[in-house]
Structures are given as C-alpha cells and as structure tokens.
Amino acid sequence: MGPGIFFWRLQCLLLSLILCSTTAHQRIVRGPEDTVGSLHSTVILRCQVEDQKGAVQWVKNDFGLGTDRALPDYRRYSMVGRVNEGEYHLKIENVTLEDDDIYECQLEQVLDNAGQRSTPARLSVHVEPQAPRMISAQHVSAVAGMELRHSCTSVGGRPAPKLGWVISDSPQFSNNVTWLGDSRTRLSFSQDSRKTSGASLQARIINANQENSRLFSVFSNVSFIPKADYDGKYLMCIARHETYGKEVRSAAVRMDLKFAPRVSLSVVNGEMKEGEDVVLLCNVDAKPISTLRISWFHKGNHIRDKTTDSLVMRDLRMIDHGSEVVCSASNQIGTTTASMILNITYGPRFVNEPQNIEALPGESVHMSCHATGNPTPEIVWYKVGQNSPLSKGENFTIVSVHKYQAGEYYCLASVPGFQQVNQSNYLFIRGPPSVRLPPVLYANKKEDFQFHCDISGRPLAHEVVWWHNGKVLDTASLEGRVEIKQIPTPTGMQSQLSFHNIEDMDFGVYNCSAANPFGSKSESVELREQSVGRTISRMISETGNYVMVAGILFILAVASLICLGCLCCMCRKRCMRRTKKISGDHADVTIKCEALDGGQFYPEMYSGSPSNPDDVTIYSKDYIAIPQNNPDLDYLPPPTFQSVNGSPYQYYNPSTGFESTVRIEPSHDSFASNLSTSGTIISDAYGNMYSSDKLAPLEPLTEVATPDTESGTPLLGPLHHDRPTSRTSTHV
C-alpha cells in the first residue's frame, strides 16, 4: 500500500468520529430499584444519565416532582449526586407511609433527542407491628381429646405480619415445638434449619387482614384436638415480620388439660419366677386425680379387694404363664385400661408318659421325652450306669440294638434357675425273665416279715411259683399266715411273700421261679432266725443310723447300771437288818456288822502312828473278830465308859479314877497292833482293861459262817485270808 492511500483512509476515520460525536443521543444509564425503607428512615433512589440534553425529574405515581434539584415543593425530597457525572438520585428523608409508592426517573425530550423514563421502582415503607397477643383468656382449660379453639392478633404493621401456631414446652419460642397445621410453611421457616425441628399436629388456621391508615391488623384462629401430653405446655402464637429480621415475636398461654387416665403396667421386682411373688405396678397419670378409681382383673375375673396401684401376686404357678392381667383406671373424664401377658419362668415338666420298649436284637429303637418349661428346657439323654451323655434333644434313637444295650435310659430336662427333672424309659430285649433275690434273710419269731422277688424282662412272666425247702409253697395250708402278691414294676413285676407271726417251721430255703414264652429262671433265699447281734449289725448296715444304734446301746448300759444299783441296795438292806445299838449307863455304842471287801479296807486308825509315846490317839472305829459263841453280838456286857466332863473319850478306872489315856485296842492281828504304847490303859470292845505292858491279844478264831458267807461263796479270795474274814465295824 502506498503512502497516499494510507493518509486518505485516516482522514475518512477522523471524519466519521466527528460526525458520530455530533449526532449522540441522551439516555438513562442507571434507574431506581425496588427499595424497602422503614418508617422515619432516609431512602435514596438511584438515577444517572449520559449525554444529557433535556431536564431530569422524578415521577411519583405518574406525578412529576419538578426539575429543580432542590425540589422546593417537597421539603423532605431532593436530588443529590455529582452533576458532572449525570447523577440525579432522589433522597427521601424521614420516610412516612405516604412515601410508599411507585417512583420513576424521567429525561425530557430536546429537539431530536427523545425523552426517556426509567423502569418503575417500588418504595416499600415497613412498619413494625405490635407483638401478637391472645384475644381470649391467658389460661386455657380444656379436655384432652376434645377440640380446642383459640385466637390471637397482631396490629399496626406494614406489610401485614404473618401469624402461626405452635405448642412449646416453655413460654419462649424454642426448637422443641410441635407445629400446628401449616404454620411452619406459613411462617417461611422451611429454610431455617434451626426452627424446622418438631412434629406437626393437624389444625385449622384462619387468618384475616384489616388495613387501616395504610397499617394492617391480622387475626388468626386455630382449632385442634389436644393430647393429654400437652397438659402444662404452652399454646403459642408466632408472628413474623420483615422488620423482625430472623427473629419472631410470640404470645403464649398455658394449657390446663383434663384427661382420662393414661395407664401402663410394669413389673416392680423384675423377672417373674415360678414359686415366687411378683408385684405389678399400675402406672396411672390422670387429671383430675381426686376421682381416680383403680380396678384389677386376672383372667377376666375382677379382683375385688385390690383397689391400689399395685398388685401382689403370690406363689406364681405355671398355669399363670400366658394369662392376662388388666389394670383399669377411671375418673370423671373417662376410663382407660392397660394389660400385661404374664411371662413366668418355670421349671421343666414332662408332658408324655415314660416308655417301656421291647425289641429283638438288630431292631431300631426310638425313645422320646417331651418337656415343657419357660424358657424351653434342654433335654439330655443318659443310660443308667454311664456318666457320659448319649444325645441331646427330645428324641433318641438306637439303630440295630444289642442285648448289652438293654436297661434304663433317662432323659434329663433342665431350665436355668430350676431343679432338673428326669424321666426313665426302659429298653427290654425280648428273652427269658431274670429273677433277683438276696441269698440270706433274717427274721424274728412271732413277728411279721416280708421279702421280695424282683422279676424283670419281656415278655412279662406269666407264671411265678414259690418253693419252700423243695416243695411248692401251699399258702392255703398255713392258715392264712402266708400271703403272695404280684406287684407290677417298671421293669416287670415284684412277687411279695408275706409272713404273719413267723414260726419255726417258716425258716428254711425259699425258691422263686418265673417263666415266660422265652424260658424260665429261679433264685433261692435262705430265711434264718435273727439274733440280737445280727439285728444291731443289720440296723447299721441297712439304715446306716449309727446314732440310733449308739442310743440303744446307751439305754441298755443305763438299764444295767440301774439293775446293779438296785442289787447293791438290796444287799445293803440285808446288812442293815443286822445293825444293833447297845446302850450303857454312861455312853452309847453303835455296832455294825459288815464284810471287808477284798481285805483292802483300811480304817483311819491304821493310817499312821503317834508322834511320841505320851500322846493319846483316840479312834472312832475298830475292827474285831466276831466270837463264835456269839456271832450276832447279842450278849455283849455293857461297857464301863462314863460320860464325864473333860476329854470326850475317857475311861473310869475303879482304882485310879478317870483315865484320859484310854484307847480302844485294835482287834487281833490288825494292821495297827504296833500302835500300843507302854503305860497306857487299854480297853477292848468288851470293856476289859489291860495295861499296855501286859496286853493280851485276842485269840485267833476260825472263820465262821456269817450272813455274807452263808451262800457258800467267800467274800475274799484265798490270797486275802490274812486274818478272819468276818469282822464287825464298831462305831464309838
């Protein structure tokens, strides 16, 4: 491209710019927007123009306010902004309700520049309404289950406030509320998660708005069916308004609800167990409670004597399990009932009979035990004689049974907390019967006695015969003293042989013989006469009651001692009949005749000797031989002792007077003969005095027959005949 062409194009571009600038049109580049203003506040509506050719003015509801920026006709209005920037903002001070209107910014037409108007904008003036208030009383009395109606109002707001209803635990609005009807949506809380919790209750809400002097009053009416749970809670009217922001205003009234009893049943002491007591509690909540009445029913029967809120059921039984207990409570509002099905734990019980099963070798055997209990019993199978369990469950099967498997099987049923129970089932292998008898039995004559012959096996024995000493026992010939009975048993039968008033002829060998279609079997027992020792031994072995046997032996020992004591008393009485009392002029002497037991009797005078020869020892008794010519001592001369003052034992000597050194001389050959002292006057038992220097010992006498030897049995053995056996005891 040449230089000429370049300059030509540049000139054309400059000319075009000049032409365009001289032909530009005026326009509004920014118009007002909807604005909210509160009462007595200041509001600015925006307006900005470019290439202004004509005048700018504001239009309110199609009425121009003027082009003077000061708007002198409206003292609260003015146009503000930077003129060189084309800003004509409308400023409204001390906003009133009259300012609530539609506003436009208008640019007037000049020559070929057309006029222009902005988009209309709404200035909304908000006035905070009064807090809501309940129209009716501040205390609501109602009956639960019956319709409740209430109203509230909020006045003096612009725009009209929104009213809704909730039920709250407190008089302040909180999260824990129950919304009534569509209140949550009506109050636009759907986007506020803090206020969206809580249930909803069906209700009918009617709101009515009234406008007065550009302000609105709203009336809201609610009707719903209150529940008994709402007693004591608050019915709350909620108001929401633009001036509140996110907050609300509310009015609340406490609900006083009367309601029929609410009833529930519970167990006071936990688990219900067979044999124990249980306390059932009827939990009742009612209003009013002053007229409350409680009744109890069990299995449909009225328990008339129970009118309190607790029921004691004593000694629970299995048959009570699953039965129904009902508590009925009533007041002036209504009647309510609650029921409970008794769940009683009880021990195991078998509901089927024991089984006796017969089988041939090789056959299969099935046994079953059905038990009831709560909870369900656990069943375990055992065989008698074996400790290890065989199976678990209600059924037990033996495939291809063998002879060694015959016997008693039992199932053990258990429930935790209760005693186990068992049930026996018998398995018989078909074959000849078995007979069991003890080898020897003992009985006492003139007593009743019975012994048993146990017969087991299948088929049952069809014939049982008793033998005695090789002969068939004929009970008819024994005059009814012997009786035979056949008693059924789980394993077969028991043949009982009973005796009445056993005689000698009943002792001997008995044989019990039993037969069935498979064969026969017999066993023998010998019946012997019982001895005392064997009786005691049998008592110990059979009863194991050692204490009882020891008691019997103790009684026998005591009886023996009593008999021995009686015998001694009889002997003493016989000896006492020989006691004589001799009276003299001056003293009394009692003479007693008694035998010396074993020759080991030592009277007091033989226990020692005087300390010196001058001492005088006086003894109260001595032993002397009985004269053969006077064995009963019937002719003793009276002694010459005199009773005088002084020594208690003095002797009167006709030649010397009283002698205080007189003592009784021991008898002949006594152990104290060496106690004699010289110079001492000695007197024997017959009143003869001797000098100790001239002591004449008694003449030894031969043994005579005394009352103790008349039986021919000497009281002393041959080794003890050191001196005469018969002596008398003289008590002075």
C-alpha angles and dihedrals in degrees: 000000000000126000092251095059092049094055092046092057093046090055091051092053093051091049091052092052092051092050092049094050093052092051100046116133128224118249145170110250097181129028134185124280133210107284135189120213131177124227114284093009129120120252130190122200113200126234128162129171138190132211088010112199101157134045123278123224138163122243121208114197088339091310117118117231096200139265098257107105090222092055091211094190091062110048094189091049128075141153113241137178141079111317096202087055092051094245116160103167117174112230118197116189128197092013116220134186088264089066091064099106149099116291132193135182111225130197113200123230118255121187107303092352107098122220121252137202128201126233110281115258129200121228107201116195112206122205119192109237125223117271112271118264135192114253096205129050122313091237120063120202117188144141120255111246094028126097116272122199128194140162140205137179141203119198140186100037134133118229099023113269122241116241129199140161136238139166112232138183091228136030089253122080109254141158093268098079140126113225119224118219115318094336094122092057094038091056092046094238093139091100095043106085092189091066103034098083122101137065128279128237123203111253141152116237125186119186125189126191125207123188120208122170091348090306124110133222119198126202121195127191123191131188126182144143109260122214126225088247089068094065108122093014126112130257103214132195110209123203124194125188138168091247091058094063107201093340128092137211120223146180122204138194125193115238119226104195128184114206143174116259118288107213135193132167126223138171113244101199100037121235122042110226133183113260094017134096125253131196118213118198122208105210107206129183113182141151121239095027096180091083095043117137125185127200131181129211130187122190087348094304121121113238096215100188094055114086103141129092093259132064123197114205110194129205098004114217135203092248088062091063111110094013121132126244117194129195115198122193127183140177135166091289099053150297128275131182136199126192138198131196108222113239102196121180110219138173126264122281129181116235098189130064123253115268130232107196126190120199141164119233111280096027124119118248126205124193129179138191119191115193134176127209142132112276097026110273123246111233124206126181125223138171118227109257094027124092098195118088116246102201146339128233137047096294131060125186132190114197115209099358122218132206094253089059093065116111143072121331121186134190118217116211119194138181119186111260096020137086116268120246129202137198125205125223121186125217114200125190106212112249145099117331124259122226126204127193133154113251096233134021130183129212139170124239118252090025134104118254138179135186132182136227109205112209121187137172141077134302092039116252111266095194132040120180129185122209129195119200091337096314130101107260109249106200092182092065093053094070095244095304092118126054132181122204131180112215120189116234133183090258098041125291143319121225110209120203110195128190128197118202098353116226133194091263091060094066118092142073120329126193126202114201126185131181139187133171090281096054145286139274135189139189133191134220130187117222111209134181113263123241127205094247092049090047090057092044091049091049090053096045097042101038101022087214100144091163092060093048091048089051092053091050090049091052090050091050092050090049090051091051090050091052091048090050091051090051091052091050091052091051091048092052091052091052092045090058087066094055113117131192117210120197124198136181095268109020145013122239124190116208121197125188114213138150124250107241110227094336090272099111113123116186121207095264091065096056099088148333134262117274092233137006094252095059118097119217119199120198129196099217142019138183121236135172119262112242113243092224092054109026093160093050090232095144105046111144115239114267121247095231114134130202106234137149116275130042111026089231112046132144127216114227112194091215101040104021124230116003119203092187095069119122136171112263115233117245125265117295092002123154092249100055090114091064094081113115127203119254094026124124109234128193126193126215091271095059098257116139124217137180115242087233092054102039113165107202119217118267114256110251130203121246114276130196110265129178088270094053100039089094090066094245113111114227091221130050122238092263092062101052094105089130136009112306098219112071136160126221112226114201112197 
